[in-house]
């Protein structure tokens, strides 16, 4: 089944950086502290991540690893669930 057009046109914004606590130093999603707790910083709205950017700056300063705000666009929908609309 083809996904809705909104999914195909979706953009995700995320904080990405090196893992400062792992020797491999792989890049991945960065976490931030929000009212809901410590969560991966990903949103469909850039402004939601912008409002916490001072936190990214503090993390980068504390751990010496640069953090990037990146935009992802959907190039392929890999799978959808069997159930739901």
Secondary structure by P-SEA (a helix, b strand, c coil): cccccccccbbbbbbbbcccccccccccbbbbbccccccccccccaaaaaaaaaaaaaaaaaccbbbbbbbbbbccccccccccc
